[in-house]
Amino acid sequence: MTEPQQDWLNITADSRQIAREKEKARRLRRTQWWRNKLNQGVCHYCHKTFRPAELTMDHLVPLARGGKSSRANIVAACKACNNRKKYLTPVELLIDSTAEKKPEP
């Protein structure tokens, strides 16, 4: 990520907050809501179809960036997309993907 992008959004969470949110995520993994997400078999990012075992839980706004473990912030993602996204927010991911597609002069 370029330096200017880091300047405009620098949200962090403390380790206690992250631990609480990870525990919430573990509880959500055991819900019917999450099983239904997995059974749909679609990655939120690439929209490809996968078996439930091939999908992971991803926080749209990462916990390390102040995100919460709530249904509104959690999506199913394939491992490749989840690894590519890392700690980026949705806006940063969009900026990065746009920059990759931009033709060089």
CNS distance restraints for C-alpha pairs under 8 A (distance, minus, plus):
assign (resid   1 and name CA) (resid   5 and name CA) 6.75 0.50 0.50
assign (resid   1 and name CA) (resid   6 and name CA) 7.27 0.50 0.50
assign (resid   1 and name CA) (resid  96 and name CA) 7.33 0.50 0.50
assign (resid   2 and name CA) (resid   6 and name CA) 6.86 0.50 0.50
assign (resid   3 and name CA) (resid   7 and name CA) 6.71 0.50 0.50
assign (resid   4 and name CA) (resid   8 and name CA) 6.92 0.50 0.50
assign (resid   5 and name CA) (resid   9 and name CA) 7.08 0.50 0.50
assign (resid   5 and name CA) (resid  92 and name CA) 7.62 0.50 0.50
assign (resid   6 and name CA) (resid  10 and name CA) 6.36 0.50 0.50
assign (resid  10 and name CA) (resid  65 and name CA) 7.36 0.50 0.50
assign (resid  11 and name CA) (resid  64 and name CA) 7.99 0.50 0.50
assign (resid  11 and name CA) (resid  65 and name CA) 4.89 0.50 0.50
assign (resid  11 and name CA) (resid  66 and name CA) 5.93 0.50 0.50
assign (resid  12 and name CA) (resid  64 and name CA) 5.61 0.50 0.50
assign (resid  12 and name CA) (resid  65 and name CA) 4.41 0.50 0.50
assign (resid  12 and name CA) (resid  66 and name CA) 5.32 0.50 0.50
assign (resid  13 and name CA) (resid  17 and name CA) 6.18 0.50 0.50
assign (resid  13 and name CA) (resid  18 and name CA) 6.45 0.50 0.50
assign (resid  13 and name CA) (resid  63 and name CA) 7.03 0.50 0.50
assign (resid  13 and name CA) (resid  64 and name CA) 5.51 0.50 0.50
assign (resid  13 and name CA) (resid  65 and name CA) 6.02 0.50 0.50
assign (resid  13 and name CA) (resid  66 and name CA) 4.92 0.50 0.50
assign (resid  14 and name CA) (resid  18 and name CA) 6.36 0.50 0.50
assign (resid  14 and name CA) (resid  64 and name CA) 7.92 0.50 0.50
assign (resid  15 and name CA) (resid  19 and name CA) 6.15 0.50 0.50
assign (resid  16 and name CA) (resid  20 and name CA) 6.30 0.50 0.50
assign (resid  17 and name CA) (resid  21 and name CA) 6.25 0.50 0.50
assign (resid  18 and name CA) (resid  22 and name CA) 6.09 0.50 0.50
assign (resid  18 and name CA) (resid  63 and name CA) 5.90 0.50 0.50
assign (resid  18 and name CA) (resid  64 and name CA) 6.70 0.50 0.50
assign (resid  19 and name CA) (resid  23 and name CA) 6.30 0.50 0.50
assign (resid  20 and name CA) (resid  24 and name CA) 6.39 0.50 0.50
assign (resid  21 and name CA) (resid  25 and name CA) 6.21 0.50 0.50
assign (resid  21 and name CA) (resid  63 and name CA) 7.12 0.50 0.50
assign (resid  21 and name CA) (resid  68 and name CA) 6.08 0.50 0.50
assign (resid  21 and name CA) (resid  69 and name CA) 5.35 0.50 0.50
assign (resid  22 and name CA) (resid  26 and name CA) 6.26 0.50 0.50
assign (resid  22 and name CA) (resid  69 and name CA) 7.11 0.50 0.50
assign (resid  23 and name CA) (resid  27 and name CA) 6.39 0.50 0.50
assign (resid  24 and name CA) (resid  28 and name CA) 6.21 0.50 0.50
assign (resid  24 and name CA) (resid  69 and name CA) 5.86 0.50 0.50
assign (resid  24 and name CA) (resid  70 and name CA) 7.96 0.50 0.50
assign (resid  25 and name CA) (resid  29 and name CA) 6.23 0.50 0.50
assign (resid  25 and name CA) (resid  69 and name CA) 5.37 0.50 0.50
assign (resid  25 and name CA) (resid  70 and name CA) 7.76 0.50 0.50
assign (resid  26 and name CA) (resid  30 and name CA) 6.99 0.50 0.50
assign (resid  27 and name CA) (resid  31 and name CA) 7.09 0.50 0.50
assign (resid  28 and name CA) (resid  33 and name CA) 7.79 0.50 0.50
assign (resid  28 and name CA) (resid  34 and name CA) 6.51 0.50 0.50
assign (resid  29 and name CA) (resid  34 and name CA) 5.64 0.50 0.50
assign (resid  29 and name CA) (resid  35 and name CA) 7.45 0.50 0.50
assign (resid  30 and name CA) (resid  34 and name CA) 7.03 0.50 0.50
assign (resid  30 and name CA) (resid  35 and name CA) 7.60 0.50 0.50
assign (resid  31 and name CA) (resid  35 and name CA) 6.51 0.50 0.50
assign (resid  32 and name CA) (resid  36 and name CA) 6.03 0.50 0.50
assign (resid  33 and name CA) (resid  37 and name CA) 6.41 0.50 0.50
assign (resid  34 and name CA) (resid  38 and name CA) 6.28 0.50 0.50
assign (resid  35 and name CA) (resid  39 and name CA) 6.03 0.50 0.50
assign (resid  36 and name CA) (resid  40 and name CA) 6.27 0.50 0.50
assign (resid  37 and name CA) (resid  41 and name CA) 7.11 0.50 0.50
assign (resid  37 and name CA) (resid  75 and name CA) 7.72 0.50 0.50
assign (resid  37 and name CA) (resid  76 and name CA) 6.52 0.50 0.50
assign (resid  38 and name CA) (resid  42 and name CA) 7.63 0.50 0.50
assign (resid  38 and name CA) (resid  51 and name CA) 7.87 0.50 0.50
assign (resid  38 and name CA) (resid  52 and name CA) 4.80 0.50 0.50
assign (resid  38 and name CA) (resid  53 and name CA) 7.90 0.50 0.50
assign (resid  38 and name CA) (resid  55 and name CA) 6.71 0.50 0.50
assign (resid  38 and name CA) (resid  76 and name CA) 6.55 0.50 0.50
assign (resid  39 and name CA) (resid  51 and name CA) 7.64 0.50 0.50
assign (resid  39 and name CA) (resid  52 and name CA) 5.69 0.50 0.50
assign (resid  40 and name CA) (resid  52 and name CA) 7.86 0.50 0.50
assign (resid  41 and name CA) (resid  49 and name CA) 5.33 0.50 0.50
assign (resid  41 and name CA) (resid  50 and name CA) 4.94 0.50 0.50
assign (resid  41 and name CA) (resid  51 and name CA) 5.68 0.50 0.50
assign (resid  41 and name CA) (resid  52 and name CA) 5.65 0.50 0.50
assign (resid  41 and name CA) (resid  55 and name CA) 7.40 0.50 0.50
assign (resid  42 and name CA) (resid  47 and name CA) 5.53 0.50 0.50
assign (resid  42 and name CA) (resid  48 and name CA) 5.64 0.50 0.50
assign (resid  42 and name CA) (resid  49 and name CA) 4.65 0.50 0.50
assign (resid  42 and name CA) (resid  50 and name CA) 6.11 0.50 0.50
assign (resid  42 and name CA) (resid  76 and name CA) 7.18 0.50 0.50
assign (resid  42 and name CA) (resid  77 and name CA) 7.46 0.50 0.50
assign (resid  43 and name CA) (resid  47 and name CA) 4.82 0.50 0.50
assign (resid  43 and name CA) (resid  48 and name CA) 5.72 0.50 0.50
assign (resid  43 and name CA) (resid  49 and name CA) 6.62 0.50 0.50
assign (resid  43 and name CA) (resid  50 and name CA) 7.34 0.50 0.50
assign (resid  43 and name CA) (resid  55 and name CA) 7.13 0.50 0.50
assign (resid  43 and name CA) (resid  76 and name CA) 5.66 0.50 0.50
assign (resid  43 and name CA) (resid  77 and name CA) 4.36 0.50 0.50
assign (resid  43 and name CA) (resid  78 and name CA) 5.43 0.50 0.50
assign (resid  44 and name CA) (resid  75 and name CA) 6.29 0.50 0.50
assign (resid  44 and name CA) (resid  76 and name CA) 5.90 0.50 0.50
assign (resid  44 and name CA) (resid  77 and name CA) 5.46 0.50 0.50
assign (resid  45 and name CA) (resid  77 and name CA) 6.60 0.50 0.50
assign (resid  45 and name CA) (resid  81 and name CA) 6.54 0.50 0.50
assign (resid  46 and name CA) (resid  81 and name CA) 7.15 0.50 0.50
assign (resid  50 and name CA) (resid  54 and name CA) 5.99 0.50 0.50
assign (resid  50 and name CA) (resid  55 and name CA) 6.82 0.50 0.50
assign (resid  50 and name CA) (resid  78 and name CA) 7.40 0.50 0.50
assign (resid  51 and name CA) (resid  55 and name CA) 7.07 0.50 0.50
assign (resid  54 and name CA) (resid  78 and name CA) 6.19 0.50 0.50
assign (resid  54 and name CA) (resid  79 and name CA) 6.95 0.50 0.50
assign (resid  55 and name CA) (resid  76 and name CA) 5.93 0.50 0.50
assign (resid  55 and name CA) (resid  77 and name CA) 5.32 0.50 0.50
assign (resid  55 and name CA) (resid  78 and name CA) 4.58 0.50 0.50
assign (resid  55 and name CA) (resid  79 and name CA) 6.34 0.50 0.50
assign (resid  56 and name CA) (resid  76 and name CA) 5.62 0.50 0.50
assign (resid  56 and name CA) (resid  77 and name CA) 5.28 0.50 0.50
assign (resid  56 and name CA) (resid  78 and name CA) 5.98 0.50 0.50
assign (resid  56 and name CA) (resid  79 and name CA) 6.25 0.50 0.50
assign (resid  56 and name CA) (resid  82 and name CA) 7.44 0.50 0.50
assign (resid  57 and name CA) (resid  74 and name CA) 6.62 0.50 0.50
assign (resid  57 and name CA) (resid  75 and name CA) 5.98 0.50 0.50
assign (resid  57 and name CA) (resid  76 and name CA) 5.08 0.50 0.50
assign (resid  57 and name CA) (resid  77 and name CA) 6.33 0.50 0.50
assign (resid  58 and name CA) (resid  62 and name CA) 7.86 0.50 0.50
assign (resid  58 and name CA) (resid  74 and name CA) 5.58 0.50 0.50
assign (resid  58 and name CA) (resid  75 and name CA) 5.35 0.50 0.50
assign (resid  58 and name CA) (resid  76 and name CA) 6.07 0.50 0.50
assign (resid  58 and name CA) (resid  77 and name CA) 6.19 0.50 0.50
assign (resid  58 and name CA) (resid  82 and name CA) 6.56 0.50 0.50
assign (resid  59 and name CA) (resid  63 and name CA) 7.00 0.50 0.50
assign (resid  59 and name CA) (resid  67 and name CA) 7.05 0.50 0.50
assign (resid  59 and name CA) (resid  68 and name CA) 7.62 0.50 0.50
assign (resid  59 and name CA) (resid  69 and name CA) 7.11 0.50 0.50
assign (resid  59 and name CA) (resid  73 and name CA) 5.45 0.50 0.50
assign (resid  59 and name CA) (resid  74 and name CA) 4.60 0.50 0.50
assign (resid  59 and name CA) (resid  75 and name CA) 6.45 0.50 0.50
assign (resid  60 and name CA) (resid  67 and name CA) 7.57 0.50 0.50
assign (resid  60 and name CA) (resid  73 and name CA) 5.26 0.50 0.50
assign (resid  60 and name CA) (resid  74 and name CA) 6.05 0.50 0.50
assign (resid  60 and name CA) (resid  75 and name CA) 6.99 0.50 0.50
assign (resid  60 and name CA) (resid  89 and name CA) 6.38 0.50 0.50
assign (resid  60 and name CA) (resid  90 and name CA) 6.32 0.50 0.50
assign (resid  61 and name CA) (resid  65 and name CA) 6.56 0.50 0.50
assign (resid  61 and name CA) (resid  66 and name CA) 7.08 0.50 0.50
assign (resid  61 and name CA) (resid  67 and name CA) 4.65 0.50 0.50
assign (resid  61 and name CA) (resid  68 and name CA) 7.48 0.50 0.50
assign (resid  61 and name CA) (resid  73 and name CA) 6.55 0.50 0.50
assign (resid  61 and name CA) (resid  87 and name CA) 7.88 0.50 0.50
assign (resid  61 and name CA) (resid  88 and name CA) 7.35 0.50 0.50
assign (resid  61 and name CA) (resid  89 and name CA) 5.08 0.50 0.50
assign (resid  61 and name CA) (resid  90 and name CA) 6.90 0.50 0.50
assign (resid  62 and name CA) (resid  66 and name CA) 6.62 0.50 0.50
assign (resid  62 and name CA) (resid  67 and name CA) 5.02 0.50 0.50
assign (resid  62 and name CA) (resid  68 and name CA) 7.72 0.50 0.50
assign (resid  62 and name CA) (resid  87 and name CA) 5.62 0.50 0.50
assign (resid  62 and name CA) (resid  88 and name CA) 7.04 0.50 0.50
assign (resid  62 and name CA) (resid  89 and name CA) 6.78 0.50 0.50
assign (resid  63 and name CA) (resid  67 and name CA) 4.40 0.50 0.50
assign (resid  63 and name CA) (resid  68 and name CA) 6.14 0.50 0.50
assign (resid  63 and name CA) (resid  69 and name CA) 7.72 0.50 0.50
assign (resid  64 and name CA) (resid  87 and name CA) 7.22 0.50 0.50
assign (resid  65 and name CA) (resid  87 and name CA) 7.35 0.50 0.50
assign (resid  65 and name CA) (resid  89 and name CA) 7.94 0.50 0.50
assign (resid  67 and name CA) (resid  73 and name CA) 7.25 0.50 0.50
assign (resid  68 and name CA) (resid  73 and name CA) 6.51 0.50 0.50
assign (resid  69 and name CA) (resid  73 and name CA) 6.40 0.50 0.50
assign (resid  69 and name CA) (resid  74 and name CA) 6.65 0.50 0.50
assign (resid  70 and name CA) (resid  74 and name CA) 6.22 0.50 0.50
assign (resid  71 and name CA) (resid  75 and name CA) 7.85 0.50 0.50
assign (resid  77 and name CA) (resid  81 and name CA) 6.28 0.50 0.50
assign (resid  77 and name CA) (resid  82 and name CA) 5.82 0.50 0.50
assign (resid  78 and name CA) (resid  82 and name CA) 6.13 0.50 0.50
assign (resid  79 and name CA) (resid  83 and name CA) 6.00 0.50 0.50
assign (resid  80 and name CA) (resid  84 and name CA) 6.15 0.50 0.50
assign (resid  81 and name CA) (resid  85 and name CA) 6.02 0.50 0.50
assign (resid  82 and name CA) (resid  86 and name CA) 6.29 0.50 0.50
assign (resid  85 and name CA) (resid  93 and name CA) 6.66 0.50 0.50
assign (resid  88 and name CA) (resid  92 and name CA) 5.66 0.50 0.50
assign (resid  88 and name CA) (resid  93 and name CA) 5.84 0.50 0.50
assign (resid  89 and name CA) (resid  93 and name CA) 6.12 0.50 0.50
assign (resid  90 and name CA) (resid  94 and name CA) 6.20 0.50 0.50
assign (resid  91 and name CA) (resid  95 and name CA) 6.22 0.50 0.50
assign (resid  92 and name CA) (resid  96 and name CA) 6.05 0.50 0.50
assign (resid  93 and name CA) (resid  97 and name CA) 6.10 0.50 0.50
assign (resid  94 and name CA) (resid  98 and name CA) 6.06 0.50 0.50
assign (resid  95 and name CA) (resid  99 and name CA) 6.11 0.50 0.50
assign (resid  96 and name CA) (resid 100 and name CA) 6.28 0.50 0.50
assign (resid  97 and name CA) (resid 101 and name CA) 6.49 0.50 0.50
assign (resid  98 and name CA) (resid 102 and name CA) 6.25 0.50 0.50
